[in-house]
Amino acid sequence: MAAKKKINECDNRLTRYRDALDAGTDPATVAAWISEVQALKAEALSTLAGAQGRQRLSVVEIRALRRRAGGCAVQGDGRGQA
């Protein structure tokens, strides 16, 4: 998945930035780099969370669930319309 790859890339970049900071690179510069990568990582995490989120059931899946449950009363046409 692309989001997982992006998260790993961001983690690798953050590790390199910490190493650069330890090596004496200007802290303000490193802070700007870190902020940028943290924003990219947050976006990828959000994408990943959405991809793993709850999926809507299709009409076919709902009908199968109703059959397994022994049917149930549905008001209107079963599509949320009375």
Helices and strands as residue ranges (DSSP letters): H 2-22, H 27-51, H 59-68
